[in-house]
Amino acid sequence: MAQKLCARNTSVGADGIEFLERRADGSYFLRLFNADGSEAELSGNGTRCVAAWLAFSEQKTAVALGTRGGVRDCKVISSQGEQFLIESGMGVPQVKARTLELPEVGAVVGAEVNVGNPHFVLFVESEDFSSHGMSWQQLGGILCSSPLFLQGTNVEFVRVLNKGEISFRIYERGCGPTTSSGTGTCASSTAAIALHGCDTELTAHAEGGTQSVVWPSVGEPMRLTGPAEIVCVGKVAAL
């Protein structure tokens, strides 16, 4: 179902689909399936989209959403019609510096970050985010599928603009190059704060838009704020 509905040119088109389960005790649980049909632990943007849908359809201004990567609490900061600004609790990030040795690339210096799902973050200086003599899309594909990551990994290429601002590109596991990622924003910000001396309140720019992160200190939960918009409503008649 995810493969068919996520197809860009023949269906709705998406990076993935969130399946929302309403449990008997009143709680919610999400399962995320990527465009290639694989299941992921969670999506920061996807979780926020579900929170926006519940705000739009059921007027919920705060909700806790269970995921395979942990419970994520979301609250509506502001709304206007079908547009919402939502703050999400993203759990406690885990980060460690790591140098990878790849036969086709050589040494790649970066950081492993877990924000409920796995990421590898590397810092670049080039404005086109290229690194090691190749485009970020090429290197991202190599890193994402490297056997050094048993479950695969998401990959972010980060430029530090100043202490309070970063820009980044995303190669997403199960999807490929994409324009935005909530967990990618958190992973990039985690590495920038923990390893590059950036401020604990960061603005992160991706091709698909800007989000903001607050991480008071190592060992504490991170919070992510970003937009979500209801762009269409429909029913799947048949697949």
C-alpha positions, -999 to 999 in steps of 0.1 A, spaced: 0 0 0 28 24 9 47 18 -23 16 24 -44 2 55 -26 37 71 -23 44 69 -61 50 104 -72 35 103 -107 7 78 -104 -7 83 -70 -8 108 -41 30 110 -38 48 110 -5 80 100 13 59 77 35 26 69 51 16 72 87 -10 46 99 -28 59 130 -41 33 155 -67 44 181 -64 21 210 -91 10 234 -76 30 263 -78 62 243 -41 64 233 -27 66 198 0 46 181 17 54 147 33 30 123 54 46 95 60 29 62 85 45 37 80 50 0 99 17 -7 76 -2 16 101 -6 45 90 3 80 108 30 100 108 37 137 93 72 134 92 104 115 94 138 131 76 155 102 52 126 99 43 127 136 37 165 133 15 159 103 -7 134 123 -9 160 151 -20 186 125 -47 162 112 -61 156 146 -61 193 153 -79 199 120 -104 171 122 -110 168 159 -98 201 173 -71 185 195 -46 211 206 -23 186 224 -18 149 218 7 121 227 15 98 198 32 64 204 58 53 178 84 26 176 109 52 185 91 63 217 61 85 226 61 120 210 40 147 226 28 174 202 10 207 209 -4 233 186 14 267 190 -7 285 165 -32 278 137 -49 296 109 -74 276 89 -55 245 75 -20 257 86 -5 248 119 27 255 139 34 226 161 59 219 189 70 183 194 89 166 221 116 145 204 131 125 232 167 126 244 192 126 215 222 103 216 254 114 197 289 102 193 317 111 169 326 84 144 350 80 115 339 56 88 364 38 64 346 31 31 364 14 3 349 36 -24 353 68 -5 380 66 21 377 82 56 344 100 63 344 120 96 310 126 111 287 117 140 262 89 147 230 104 162 199 86 174 167 106 179 145 75 180 158 65 146 194 63 132 213 91 115 249 98 103 257 135 102 287 150 84 297 187 82 306 203 49 318 237 38 308 237 1 277 256 -8 264 227 -29 269 203 1 293 181 -20 319 161 -1 348 137 -9 347 146 -45 311 137 -51 276 152 -47 257 148 -15 232 126 -32 259 102 -44 277 101 -10 244 99 8 234 68 -12 267 51 -3 265 59 34 228 50 37 233 15 24 267 9 39 271 -25 57 286 -5 86 250 3 95 232 -29 100 197 -13 98 207 13 73 209 50 83 196 84 74 223 108 63 225 146 68 250 170 52 253 201 74 267 236 69 271 257 100 261 293 90 266 308 124 263 297 160 225 299 159 218 287 124 225 257 101 216 246 67 214 209 56 205 183 30 189 149 37 193 115 22 166 95 38 166 57 44 138 41 25 132 72 4 164 88 -9 170 125 -13 142 145 3 135 181 10 127 180 47 130 158 78 120 165 114 143 138 128 170 150 103 166 185 117 170 171 152 200 149 143 218 178 125 211 201 154 223 176 179 257 171 162 260 209 157 254 217 193 273 188 209 303 187 186 305 221 169 297 245 197 265 258 183 238 274 204 213 253 223 185 271 203 190 265 166 173 275 134 177 248 107 171 254 70 163 226 46 151 228 10 116 221 21 115 248 48 128 259 82 123 244 116 137 253 151 152 232 178 157 237 215 181 214 234 189 227 268 218 203 274 231 168 268 209 142 285 178 164 283 149 161 258 149 181 226 120 200 213 112 207 176 89 233 162 78 234 126 48 239 103 22 215 90 -5 221 65 -36 201 54 -32 201 16 -58 175 6 -84 151 20 -96 119 3 -104 83 3 -86 53 -13 -112 35 -33 -89 6 -45 -53 -3 -49 
